Amino acid sequence: MSFSYYGPLCTAVYDLTKPVGHSLGGDIEFYRRYLQGCKGRILEAMSGSGRVLIPLLEAGLKVDGLDYSTDMIDSCRSRCMDRALPMPELFVADLEKLDLPYRYEAIIIPGGSLLLIQDREASINALRSLFQHLEPGGRLVFDLFLPDVTQPSTVETSTVSLPDGDTITVEAKTIEVNLLQQYKVSLIRYEQWHQGALAATELQQLTLRWYGIEELRLILRHIGFSDIKVYANFNPHQSPTQSNQKFVYEATRRA
């Protein structure tokens, strides 16, 4: 899968800057509220290190996790152990080739993570796989955003302090914006420093592929989803009106 992979340094930065329970515009509160009535299994696809998954577990929901990154899944497992939570089922798998032993009442993809699949056909195949892993009547719910491609390319730098005293410097720059194919590519360099010496380096190519609202609605309908709803900023009563809003998609597999 053409995918923006998260390695060990990237995972360490993610864990510190987006810790468990860190809500992105109200997403955790929304998914927790939305899933309250679920009696069956729930899957968080592209679950990362547990930012959303663990609060859902703490709310008493039965949630499995799935991610392409072994480092992210290992971090999630460690965080669950630290909190003495019952260990959820955690899978390392490619969404395009998904073959899990369960079918789910609900599948969620928070944090705009679907955008991280660069290739258009790969992302559509991932949605098909998730459709096949829903129970009849099950729902797929995910949120997206539109990347800002109007600003000139800049280099952004930041520093993250690790608990052991090391630091990780992060340098990110846009290297491509393809308006025709609807994706933006950034190159991110992570450097870990120990007592003034460079200890490790990691490069990540981060791609964000965006979709038009009606384009993605048609894709979901073509896959077989029905009762497709799109709303803004996690509010089921608010229609999208601006490009800087979060867009929530809710789609059902026919019973």
Accessible surface in RSA format (square Angstrom, percent):
REM  Atomic radii and reference values for relative SASA: ProtOr
REM  Chains: A
REM  Algorithm: Lee & Richards
REM  Probe-radius: 1.40
REM  Slices: 20
REM RES _ NUM      All-atoms   Total-Side   Main-Chain    Non-polar    All polar
REM                ABS   REL    ABS   REL    ABS   REL    ABS   REL    ABS   REL
RES MET A   1    48.56  25.1   1.04   0.7  47.53 113.2   5.62   4.8  42.94  56.9
RES SER A   2    43.46  36.7  26.35  35.2  17.11  39.4  37.45  79.7   6.01   8.4
RES PHE A   3    37.17  18.6   8.74   5.4  28.43  74.0  10.34   6.3  26.83  76.8
RES SER A   4     1.80   1.5   0.76   1.0   1.04   2.4   0.80   1.7   0.99   1.4
RES TYR A   5    93.67  43.7  86.07  49.0   7.61  19.8  70.00  52.6  23.67  29.2
RES TYR A   6    36.95  17.2  36.85  21.0   0.09   0.2  16.44  12.4  20.51  25.3
RES GLY A   7     8.56  10.6   0.00   N/A   8.56  10.6   6.54  18.0   2.02   4.5
RES PRO A   8    84.98  61.9  77.10  70.3   7.89  28.7  79.63  65.7   5.35  33.3
RES LEU A   9    16.07   8.9  16.07  11.5   0.00   0.0  16.07  11.3   0.00   0.0
RES CYS A  10     4.56   3.4   3.96   4.4   0.60   1.4   0.00   0.0   4.56   4.9
RES THR A  11     8.11   5.8   8.11   8.2   0.00   0.0   8.11  10.9   0.00   0.0
RES ALA A  12    29.39  27.0  23.15  35.7   6.24  14.2  28.93  40.7   0.46   1.2
RES VAL A  13    17.88  11.8  17.88  16.2   0.00   0.0  17.88  15.5   0.00   0.0
RES TYR A  14    43.70  20.4  40.67  23.1   3.03   7.9  22.67  17.0  21.02  25.9
RES ASP A  15    26.92  18.9  23.39  23.3   3.52   8.3  11.07  26.0  15.85  15.8
RES LEU A  16    74.20  41.3  50.67  36.2  23.53  59.1  52.24  36.7  21.96  59.1
RES THR A  17    64.59  45.9  45.25  45.9  19.34  46.1  47.76  64.1  16.83  25.4
RES LYS A  18    69.77  34.0  69.77  42.8   0.00   0.0  30.09  27.1  39.67  42.3
RES PRO A  19    57.78  42.1  57.78  52.7   0.00   0.0  57.78  47.7   0.00   0.0
RES VAL A  20    28.48  18.7   7.71   7.0  20.77  50.0   7.71   6.7  20.77  56.3
RES GLY A  21    38.98  48.1   0.00   N/A  38.98  48.1  17.29  47.4  21.69  48.6
RES HIS A  22    74.98  41.0  66.84  46.5   8.14  20.8  45.17  46.6  29.81  34.7
RES SER A  23    33.74  28.5  14.13  18.9  19.61  45.2  14.13  30.1  19.61  27.5
RES LEU A  24    44.88  25.0  41.57  29.7   3.30   8.3  44.88  31.5   0.00   0.0
RES GLY A  25    68.61  84.6   0.00   N/A  68.61  84.6  39.44 108.2  29.18  65.3
RES GLY A  26    27.20  33.5   0.00   N/A  27.20  33.5  20.50  56.3   6.70  15.0
RES ASP A  27     0.63   0.4   0.63   0.6   0.00   0.0   0.42   1.0   0.21   0.2
RES ILE A  28     3.96   2.3   3.96   2.9   0.00   0.0   3.96   2.8   0.00   0.0
RES GLU A  29    75.66  43.4  73.09  55.3   2.57   6.1  40.92  79.1  34.74  28.4
RES PHE A  30     4.55   2.3   4.39   2.7   0.16   0.4   4.39   2.7   0.16   0.5
RES TYR A  31     0.00   0.0   0.00   0.0   0.00   0.0   0.00   0.0   0.00   0.0
RES ARG A  32    81.35  34.2  81.34  41.5   0.00   0.0  17.83  24.4  63.52  38.5
RES ARG A  33   134.99  56.7 125.84  64.1   9.16  21.8  63.14  86.3  71.85  43.5
RES TYR A  34    42.96  20.1  22.14  12.6  20.82  54.2  30.73  23.1  12.24  15.1
RES LEU A  35     0.00   0.0   0.00   0.0   0.00   0.0   0.00   0.0   0.00   0.0
RES GLN A  36   129.18  72.2 106.45  77.8  22.73  54.1  32.62  69.4  96.56  73.2
RES GLY A  37    57.08  70.4   0.00   N/A  57.08  70.4  40.23 110.4  16.85  37.7
RES CYS A  38    15.18  11.5   0.28   0.3  14.90  35.0   0.07   0.2  15.12  16.3
RES LYS A  39   193.15  94.2 155.65  95.5  37.50  89.3 107.69  96.9  85.46  91.0
RES GLY A  40    26.41  32.6   0.00   N/A  26.41  32.6  23.33  64.0   3.07   6.9
RES ARG A  41    43.57  18.3  42.80  21.8   0.77   1.8  22.18  30.3  21.39  13.0
RES ILE A  42     0.71   0.4   0.65   0.5   0.05   0.1   0.65   0.5   0.05   0.1
RES LEU A  43     0.00   0.0   0.00   0.0   0.00   0.0   0.00   0.0   0.00   0.0
RES GLU A  44     5.17   3.0   5.17   3.9   0.00   0.0   0.00   0.0   5.17   4.2
RES ALA A  45     0.00   0.0   0.00   0.0   0.00   0.0   0.00   0.0   0.00   0.0
RES MET A  46    15.79   8.2   6.48   4.3   9.31  22.2   6.64   5.6   9.15  12.1
RES SER A  47     5.72   4.8   0.00   0.0   5.72  13.2   0.70   1.5   5.03   7.0
RES GLY A  48     7.98   9.8   0.00   N/A   7.98   9.8   7.98  21.9   0.00   0.0
RES SER A  49     0.27   0.2   0.00   0.0   0.27   0.6   0.00   0.0   0.27   0.4
RES GLY A  50     0.00   0.0   0.00   N/A   0.00   0.0   0.00   0.0   0.00   0.0
RES ARG A  51     9.16   3.8   8.84   4.5   0.32   0.8   2.73   3.7   6.43   3.9
RES VAL A  52     2.60   1.7   2.02   1.8   0.58   1.4   2.02   1.8   0.58   1.6
RES LEU A  53     0.00   0.0   0.00   0.0   0.00   0.0   0.00   0.0   0.00   0.0
RES ILE A  54     0.00   0.0   0.00   0.0   0.00   0.0   0.00   0.0   0.00   0.0
RES PRO A  55    10.07   7.3   7.92   7.2   2.15   7.8   8.78   7.3   1.29   8.0
RES LEU A  56     0.00   0.0   0.00   0.0   0.00   0.0   0.00   0.0   0.00   0.0
RES LEU A  57    26.92  15.0  14.94  10.7  11.98  30.1  15.01  10.5  11.92  32.1
RES GLU A  58    99.58  57.2  63.69  48.2  35.89  85.5  29.78  57.6  69.81  57.0
RES ALA A  59    54.28  49.9  13.24  20.4  41.03  93.3  26.81  37.8  27.47  72.8
RES GLY A  60    68.73  84.8   0.00   N/A  68.73  84.8  35.92  98.6  32.82  73.5
RES LEU A  61    22.33  12.4  14.70  10.5   7.64  19.2  16.49  11.6   5.84  15.7
RES LYS A  62   117.70  57.4 107.93  66.2   9.77  23.3  67.69  60.9  50.01  53.3
RES VAL A  63     2.53   1.7   0.00   0.0   2.53   6.1   0.00   0.0   2.53   6.9
RES ASP A  64     2.39   1.7   2.39   2.4   0.01   0.0   0.00   0.0   2.39   2.4
RES GLY A  65     0.00   0.0   0.00   N/A   0.00   0.0   0.00   0.0   0.00   0.0
RES LEU A  66     0.98   0.5   0.98   0.7   0.00   0.0   0.98   0.7   0.00   0.0
RES ASP A  67    11.92   8.4  10.78  10.7   1.14   2.7   1.14   2.7  10.78  10.8
RES TYR A  68    70.58  33.0  61.47  35.0   9.10  23.7  30.28  22.8  40.30  49.7
RES SER A  69     0.62   0.5   0.62   0.8   0.00   0.0   0.62   1.3   0.00   0.0
RES THR A  70    66.42  47.2  66.42  67.3   0.00   0.0  46.20  62.1  20.22  30.6
RES ASP A  71    44.82  31.4  40.68  40.5   4.14   9.8   4.26  10.0  40.56  40.4
RES MET A  72     4.96   2.6   4.96   3.3   0.00   0.0   4.96   4.2   0.00   0.0
RES ILE A  73     1.48   0.8   1.48   1.1   0.00   0.0   1.48   1.1   0.00   0.0
RES ASP A  74    72.91  51.1  66.72  66.4   6.19  14.6  27.42  64.5  45.49  45.4
RES SER A  75    19.52  16.5  11.29  15.1   8.23  19.0  14.66  31.2   4.86   6.8
RES CYS A  76     0.00   0.0   0.00   0.0   0.00   0.0   0.00   0.0   0.00   0.0
RES ARG A  77    85.42  35.9  85.42  43.5   0.00   0.0  35.59  48.6  49.83  30.2
RES SER A  78    55.10  46.6  51.97  69.4   3.13   7.2  26.90  57.3  28.20  39.5
RES ARG A  79    31.26  13.1  31.26  15.9   0.00   0.0  11.97  16.4  19.28  11.7
RES CYS A  80     0.00   0.0   0.00   0.0   0.00   0.0   0.00   0.0   0.00   0.0
RES MET A  81   127.66  66.1 106.72  70.6  20.93  49.8  92.99  79.1  34.66  45.9
RES ASP A  82   115.21  80.7  77.30  76.9  37.90  89.6  26.70  62.8  88.50  88.3
RES ARG A  83   100.88  42.4  76.71  39.1  24.17  57.6  30.04  41.1  70.84  42.9
RES ALA A  84    93.05  85.6  58.97  91.0  34.08  77.5  69.12  97.3  23.92  63.4
RES LEU A  85    31.85  17.7  20.96  15.0  10.89  27.4  21.44  15.1  10.40  28.0
RES PRO A  86   114.46  83.4  98.54  89.8  15.92  57.9 111.20  91.8   3.27  20.3
RES MET A  87    88.70  45.9  55.85  37.0  32.85  78.2  55.85  47.5  32.85  43.5
RES PRO A  88    16.05  11.7   0.20   0.2  15.85  57.6  10.32   8.5   5.73  35.6
RES GLU A  89    69.09  39.7  64.16  48.5   4.93  11.7  20.25  39.2  48.84  39.9
RES LEU A  90    21.83  12.2   0.67   0.5  21.17  53.2   0.67   0.5  21.17  57.0
RES PHE A  91    35.96  18.0  33.13  20.5   2.83   7.4  35.96  21.8   0.00   0.0
RES VAL A  92    75.42  49.6  45.27  41.0  30.15  72.7  45.27  39.3  30.15  81.8
RES ALA A  93    26.58  24.4  15.92  24.6  10.65  24.2  25.22  35.5   1.35   3.6
RES ASP A  94    22.96  16.1  17.03  17.0   5.93  14.0  12.55  29.5  10.41  10.4
RES LEU A  95     6.35   3.5   5.46   3.9   0.89   2.2   5.46   3.8   0.89   2.4
RES GLU A  96    52.59  30.2  32.75  24.8  19.84  47.2   5.03   9.7  47.56  38.8
RES LYS A  97   166.35  81.2 138.91  85.2  27.44  65.3  94.02  84.6  72.33  77.0
RES LEU A  98    17.10   9.5   0.00   0.0  17.10  43.0   0.33   0.2  16.77  45.1
RES ASP A  99   126.07  88.3  99.98  99.5  26.10  61.7  28.48  67.0  97.60  97.3
RES LEU A 100    12.38   6.9   7.51   5.4   4.88  12.3   7.87   5.5   4.51  12.1
RES PRO A 101    99.35  72.4  58.10  53.0  41.24 149.9  71.93  59.4  27.42 170.4
RES TYR A 102    60.42  28.2  56.13  31.9   4.30  11.2  37.63  28.3  22.79  28.1
RES ARG A 103   108.57  45.6  97.86  49.9  10.71  25.5  41.37  56.5  67.20  40.7
RES TYR A 104     0.00   0.0   0.00   0.0   0.00   0.0   0.00   0.0   0.00   0.0
RES GLU A 105    39.40  22.6  39.30  29.7   0.10   0.2  16.89  32.7  22.51  18.4
RES ALA A 106     0.00   0.0   0.00   0.0   0.00   0.0   0.00   0.0   0.00   0.0
RES ILE A 107     0.00   0.0   0.00   0.0   0.00   0.0   0.00   0.0   0.00   0.0
RES ILE A 108     0.00   0.0   0.00   0.0   0.00   0.0   0.00   0.0   0.00   0.0
RES ILE A 109     0.20   0.1   0.15   0.1   0.04   0.1   0.15   0.1   0.04   0.1
RES PRO A 110     4.26   3.1   1.85   1.7   2.41   8.7   1.95   1.6   2.30  14.3
RES GLY A 111    27.07  33.4   0.00   N/A  27.07  33.4   8.49  23.3  18.58  41.6
RES GLY A 112     2.00   2.5   0.00   N/A   2.00   2.5   0.00   0.0   2.00   4.5
RES SER A 113    17.95  15.2  16.81  22.4   1.13   2.6   1.63   3.5  16.32  22.9
RES LEU A 114     1.23   0.7   0.58   0.4   0.65   1.6   0.58   0.4   0.65   1.7
RES LEU A 115     0.86   0.5   0.86   0.6   0.00   0.0   0.86   0.6   0.00   0.0
RES LEU A 116    19.43  10.8  19.43  13.9   0.00   0.0  19.43  13.6   0.00   0.0
RES ILE A 117     0.19   0.1   0.00   0.0   0.19   0.5   0.00   0.0   0.19   0.5
RES GLN A 118    48.58  27.2  48.37  35.3   0.21   0.5   5.40  11.5  43.18  32.7
RES ASP A 119    64.76  45.4  60.75  60.5   4.01   9.5  15.35  36.1  49.40  49.3
RES ARG A 120    95.45  40.1  94.07  48.0   1.38   3.3  36.77  50.2  58.68  35.6
RES GLU A 121    92.27  53.0  89.79  67.9   2.48   5.9  48.46  93.7  43.81  35.8
RES ALA A 122     5.80   5.3   4.65   7.2   1.14   2.6   5.33   7.5   0.47   1.2
RES SER A 123     0.83   0.7   0.83   1.1   0.00   0.0   0.62   1.3   0.21   0.3
RES ILE A 124    13.61   7.7  13.61  10.1   0.00   0.0  13.61   9.8   0.00   0.0
RES ASN A 125    44.48  30.7  42.82  41.4   1.66   4.0   8.68  20.9  35.80  34.6
RES ALA A 126     0.00   0.0   0.00   0.0   0.00   0.0   0.00   0.0   0.00   0.0
RES LEU A 127     2.28   1.3   2.28   1.6   0.00   0.0   2.28   1.6   0.00   0.0
RES ARG A 128    88.52  37.2  88.09  44.9   0.43   1.0  43.36  59.3  45.16  27.4
RES SER A 129    14.56  12.3   9.31  12.4   5.25  12.1   5.48  11.7   9.07  12.7
RES LEU A 130     0.00   0.0   0.00   0.0   0.00   0.0   0.00   0.0   0.00   0.0
RES PHE A 131    24.19  12.1  24.19  15.0   0.00   0.0  24.19  14.7   0.00   0.0
RES GLN A 132    98.85  55.3  95.82  70.0   3.03   7.2  35.05  74.6  63.80  48.4
RES HIS A 133     4.50   2.5   4.50   3.1   0.00   0.0   4.50   4.6   0.00   0.0
RES LEU A 134     1.62   0.9   0.00   0.0   1.62   4.1   0.00   0.0   1.62   4.4
RES GLU A 135    65.12  37.4  64.78  49.0   0.34   0.8  15.87  30.7  49.25  40.2
RES PRO A 136    95.84  69.8  76.95  70.1  18.89  68.7  76.95  63.5  18.89 117.4
RES GLY A 137    35.08  43.3   0.00   N/A  35.08  43.3  17.18  47.1  17.90  40.1
RES GLY A 138     2.12   2.6   0.00   N/A   2.12   2.6   1.71   4.7   0.41   0.9
RES ARG A 139    63.66  26.7  63.66  32.5   0.00   0.0  17.10  23.4  46.57  28.2
RES LEU A 140     0.00   0.0   0.00   0.0   0.00   0.0   0.00   0.0   0.00   0.0
RES VAL A 141     0.00   0.0   0.00   0.0   0.00   0.0   0.00   0.0   0.00   0.0
RES PHE A 142     0.17   0.1   0.17   0.1   0.00   0.0   0.17   0.1   0.00   0.0
RES ASP A 143     1.44   1.0   1.05   1.0   0.38   0.9   0.00   0.0   1.44   1.4
RES LEU A 144     6.65   3.7   6.65   4.8   0.00   0.0   6.65   4.7   0.00   0.0
RES PHE A 145    59.53  29.8  57.81  35.8   1.72   4.5  58.03  35.2   1.50   4.3
RES LEU A 146    63.90  35.6  48.46  34.7  15.43  38.8  48.46  34.0  15.43  41.5
RES PRO A 147    15.37  11.2   1.54   1.4  13.83  50.3   6.11   5.0   9.25  57.5
RES ASP A 148    79.48  55.7  63.95  63.7  15.53  36.7  42.48 100.0  37.00  36.9
RES VAL A 149    44.49  29.3  22.51  20.4  21.98  53.0  24.57  21.3  19.92  54.0
RES THR A 150   111.15  79.1  77.31  78.4  33.84  80.7  76.88 103.3  34.27  51.8
RES GLN A 151   123.31  69.0 105.33  77.0  17.98  42.8  38.36  81.7  84.95  64.4
RES PRO A 152   102.63  74.8  86.51  78.9  16.11  58.6  98.55  81.4   4.08  25.3
RES SER A 153    77.73  65.7  44.08  58.8  33.66  77.5  38.27  81.5  39.47  55.3
RES THR A 154    78.81  56.1  67.57  68.5  11.24  26.8  60.03  80.6  18.78  28.4
RES VAL A 155    85.64  56.4  57.33  51.9  28.31  68.2  57.33  49.8  28.31  76.8
RES GLU A 156   120.68  69.3 114.39  86.5   6.29  15.0  40.67  78.7  80.01  65.3
RES THR A 157   101.52  72.2  71.80  72.8  29.72  70.8  40.98  55.1  60.53  91.5
RES SER A 158    62.98  53.2  50.57  67.5  12.41  28.6  47.29 100.7  15.69  22.0
RES THR A 159    89.30  63.5  58.50  59.3  30.80  73.4  35.31  47.4  53.98  81.6
RES VAL A 160    17.53  11.5  14.78  13.4   2.75   6.6  17.53  15.2   0.00   0.0
RES SER A 161    81.09  68.5  64.60  86.2  16.50  38.0  35.74  76.1  45.35  63.5
RES LEU A 162    23.06  12.8  16.05  11.5   7.01  17.6  16.33  11.5   6.72  18.1
RES PRO A 163   127.59  93.0  82.58  75.3  45.01 163.6  96.33  79.5  31.26 194.3
RES ASP A 164   107.93  75.6  68.96  68.6  38.97  92.2  49.96 117.6  57.97  57.8
RES GLY A 165    61.91  76.4   0.00   N/A  61.91  76.4  36.37  99.8  25.54  57.2
RES ASP A 166    13.20   9.2  12.00  11.9   1.19   2.8   1.21   2.8  11.99  12.0
RES THR A 167    42.57  30.3  42.34  42.9   0.24   0.6  30.95  41.6  11.62  17.6
RES ILE A 168     0.20   0.1   0.20   0.1   0.00   0.0   0.20   0.1   0.00   0.0
RES THR A 169    47.41  33.7  46.56  47.2   0.85   2.0  41.91  56.3   5.51   8.3
RES VAL A 170    18.97  12.5  17.45  15.8   1.52   3.7  17.84  15.5   1.13   3.1
RES GLU A 171    69.22  39.7  67.91  51.4   1.31   3.1  10.59  20.5  58.63  47.9
RES ALA A 172    24.70  22.7  23.47  36.2   1.23   2.8  23.67  33.3   1.04   2.7
RES LYS A 173    82.74  40.4  80.43  49.3   2.31   5.5  27.50  24.8  55.23  58.8
RES THR A 174    33.30  23.7  22.37  22.7  10.94  26.1   7.60  10.2  25.70  38.9
RES ILE A 175    84.09  47.9  48.28  36.0  35.81  86.3  55.70  40.1  28.39  77.1
RES GLU A 176    73.71  42.3  65.90  49.9   7.81  18.6  31.27  60.5  42.45  34.7
RES VAL A 177    60.90  40.1  31.78  28.8  29.12  70.2  31.78  27.6  29.12  79.0
RES ASN A 178    37.26  25.7  32.27  31.2   4.98  12.0   6.83  16.4  30.43  29.4
RES LEU A 179   121.30  67.6 104.23  74.6  17.07  42.9 104.43  73.3  16.87  45.4
RES LEU A 180   153.86  85.7 128.85  92.2  25.01  62.9 134.86  94.7  19.00  51.1
RES GLN A 181    88.70  49.6  85.32  62.4   3.38   8.0  21.07  44.9  67.63  51.3
RES GLN A 182    44.37  24.8  44.37  32.4   0.00   0.0   9.21  19.6  35.16  26.7
RES TYR A 183    30.41  14.2  30.41  17.3   0.00   0.0   8.91   6.7  21.50  26.5
RES LYS A 184    42.10  20.5  41.39  25.4   0.71   1.7   7.99   7.2  34.11  36.3
RES VAL A 185     3.71   2.4   3.71   3.4   0.00   0.0   3.71   3.2   0.00   0.0
RES SER A 186    19.14  16.2  19.14  25.5   0.00   0.0   4.85  10.3  14.29  20.0
RES LEU A 187    54.28  30.2  52.53  37.6   1.75   4.4  52.53  36.9   1.75   4.7
RES ILE A 188    16.32   9.3  16.32  12.2   0.00   0.0  16.32  11.8   0.00   0.0
RES ARG A 189    94.84  39.8  93.54  47.7   1.30   3.1  17.50  23.9  77.33  46.9
RES TYR A 190    11.36   5.3  11.36   6.5   0.00   0.0   0.66   0.5  10.71  13.2
RES GLU A 191    36.51  21.0  36.51  27.6   0.00   0.0   1.92   3.7  34.59  28.2
RES GLN A 192    32.22  18.0  32.22  23.5   0.00   0.0   0.38   0.8  31.84  24.1
RES TRP A 193    83.69  33.6  81.15  39.3   2.53   5.9  79.48  42.4   4.21   6.8
RES HIS A 194    86.15  47.1  84.93  59.0   1.22   3.1  63.55  65.5  22.60  26.3
RES GLN A 195   167.38  93.6 118.80  86.8  48.58 115.7  52.86 112.5 114.52  86.9
RES GLY A 196    70.59  87.0   0.00   N/A  70.59  87.0  37.78 103.7  32.81  73.5
RES ALA A 197    60.89  56.0  55.51  85.7   5.39  12.3  60.85  85.7   0.04   0.1
RES LEU A 198    88.50  49.3  58.26  41.7  30.24  76.0  58.26  40.9  30.24  81.4
RES ALA A 199    64.24  59.1  24.69  38.1  39.55  90.0  33.56  47.3  30.68  81.3
RES ALA A 200    39.80  36.6  30.09  46.4   9.71  22.1  39.70  55.9   0.10   0.3
RES THR A 201    66.15  47.0  33.86  34.3  32.29  76.9  27.52  37.0  38.63  58.4
RES GLU A 202    28.57  16.4  23.09  17.5   5.48  13.0  24.54  47.5   4.02   3.3
RES LEU A 203    99.96  55.7  71.16  50.9  28.81  72.4  71.42  50.2  28.55  76.8
RES GLN A 204     9.38   5.2   5.36   3.9   4.02   9.6   7.11  15.1   2.27   1.7
RES GLN A 205    94.58  52.9  81.77  59.8  12.80  30.5  20.44  43.5  74.14  56.2
RES LEU A 206    37.47  20.9  36.38  26.0   1.09   2.7  36.38  25.5   1.09   2.9
RES THR A 207     2.52   1.8   2.52   2.6   0.00   0.0   1.24   1.7   1.28   1.9
RES LEU A 208    30.90  17.2  30.90  22.1   0.00   0.0  30.90  21.7   0.00   0.0
RES ARG A 209    11.95   5.0  11.95   6.1   0.00   0.0   0.33   0.5  11.62   7.0
RES TRP A 210    32.57  13.1  32.57  15.8   0.00   0.0  14.40   7.7  18.17  29.5
RES TYR A 211    11.15   5.2   2.97   1.7   8.18  21.3   2.46   1.8   8.69  10.7
RES GLY A 212    33.47  41.3   0.00   N/A  33.47  41.3  32.04  87.9   1.43   3.2
RES ILE A 213    49.41  28.1  43.85  32.7   5.56  13.4  43.85  31.6   5.56  15.1
RES GLU A 214   100.38  57.6  98.13  74.2   2.25   5.4  63.23 122.3  37.15  30.3
RES GLU A 215    46.04  26.4  38.12  28.8   7.92  18.9  32.37  62.6  13.68  11.2
RES LEU A 216     0.56   0.3   0.56   0.4   0.00   0.0   0.56   0.4   0.00   0.0
RES ARG A 217    52.34  22.0  52.34  26.7   0.00   0.0   9.28  12.7  43.06  26.1
RES LEU A 218   106.58  59.4 102.85  73.6   3.73   9.4 103.29  72.5   3.29   8.9
RES ILE A 219    15.12   8.6  13.35   9.9   1.78   4.3  15.06  10.8   0.06   0.2
RES LEU A 220     0.00   0.0   0.00   0.0   0.00   0.0   0.00   0.0   0.00   0.0
RES ARG A 221   122.18  51.3 113.82  58.0   8.36  19.9  51.74  70.7  70.44  42.7
RES HIS A 222   148.58  81.2 120.12  83.5  28.46  72.8  81.19  83.7  67.38  78.4
RES ILE A 223    23.99  13.6   2.35   1.7  21.64  52.2   5.56   4.0  18.43  50.0
RES GLY A 224    15.32  18.9   0.00   N/A  15.32  18.9  14.63  40.1   0.69   1.6
RES PHE A 225     0.48   0.2   0.00   0.0   0.48   1.3   0.00   0.0   0.48   1.4
RES SER A 226    29.53  25.0  24.39  32.5   5.14  11.8  21.81  46.5   7.72  10.8
RES ASP A 227    91.55  64.1  68.34  68.0  23.21  54.9  31.19  73.4  60.36  60.2
RES ILE A 228    22.54  12.8   2.59   1.9  19.96  48.1   2.59   1.9  19.96  54.2
RES LYS A 229    94.26  46.0  90.59  55.6   3.67   8.7  50.29  45.3  43.97  46.8
RES VAL A 230    18.96  12.5   0.52   0.5  18.44  44.4   0.52   0.4  18.44  50.0
RES TYR A 231     7.65   3.6   7.65   4.4   0.00   0.0   6.99   5.3   0.67   0.8
RES ALA A 232     0.00   0.0   0.00   0.0   0.00   0.0   0.00   0.0   0.00   0.0
RES ASN A 233    68.23  47.1  54.16  52.3  14.08  33.9  19.42  46.7  48.82  47.2
RES PHE A 234    12.64   6.3   7.45   4.6   5.19  13.5   7.49   4.5   5.16  14.8
RES ASN A 235    57.61  39.7  56.20  54.3   1.41   3.4  12.49  30.1  45.12  43.6
RES PRO A 236    79.15  57.7  56.56  51.6  22.59  82.1  56.56  46.7  22.59 140.4
RES HIS A 237   175.16  95.7 136.18  94.7  38.98  99.7  97.44 100.4  77.72  90.4
RES GLN A 238    61.82  34.6  57.20  41.8   4.62  11.0  24.17  51.5  37.65  28.6
RES SER A 239    78.84  66.6  71.39  95.3   7.46  17.2  30.79  65.6  48.05  67.3
RES PRO A 240    34.02  24.8  13.42  12.2  20.60  74.9  13.79  11.4  20.23 125.7
RES THR A 241   105.85  75.3  66.35  67.3  39.51  94.2  68.77  92.4  37.08  56.1
RES GLN A 242   106.96  59.8  97.18  71.0   9.78  23.3  31.43  66.9  75.53  57.3
RES SER A 243    77.98  65.9  65.78  87.8  12.19  28.1  34.05  72.5  43.92  61.5
RES ASN A 244   127.83  88.2  90.77  87.7  37.05  89.2  44.19 106.4  83.63  80.8
RES GLN A 245    11.95   6.7   9.87   7.2   2.08   4.9   6.72  14.3   5.23   4.0
RES LYS A 246    52.89  25.8  52.68  32.3   0.21   0.5  42.22  38.0  10.67  11.4
RES PHE A 247     9.24   4.6   9.24   5.7   0.00   0.0   9.24   5.6   0.00   0.0
RES VAL A 248     0.00   0.0   0.00   0.0   0.00   0.0   0.00   0.0   0.00   0.0
RES TYR A 249     3.16   1.5   3.16   1.8   0.00   0.0   0.67   0.5   2.49   3.1
RES GLU A 250    20.56  11.8  20.56  15.6   0.00   0.0   0.53   1.0  20.02  16.3
RES ALA A 251     0.06   0.1   0.00   0.0   0.06   0.1   0.00   0.0   0.06   0.1
RES THR A 252    26.03  18.5  26.03  26.4   0.00   0.0  20.58  27.6   5.46   8.2
RES ARG A 253    57.06  24.0  57.06  29.1   0.00   0.0   1.85   2.5  55.21  33.5
RES ARG A 254   144.60  60.7 132.52  67.6  12.08  28.8  60.62  82.9  83.98  50.9
RES ALA A 255   117.59 108.1  59.57  91.9  58.02 132.0  77.79 109.6  39.79 105.4
END  Absolute sums over single chains surface
CHAIN  1 A    11851.0       9136.2       2714.8       6334.9       5516.1
END  Absolute sums over all chains
TOTAL         11851.0       9136.2       2714.8       6334.9       5516.1
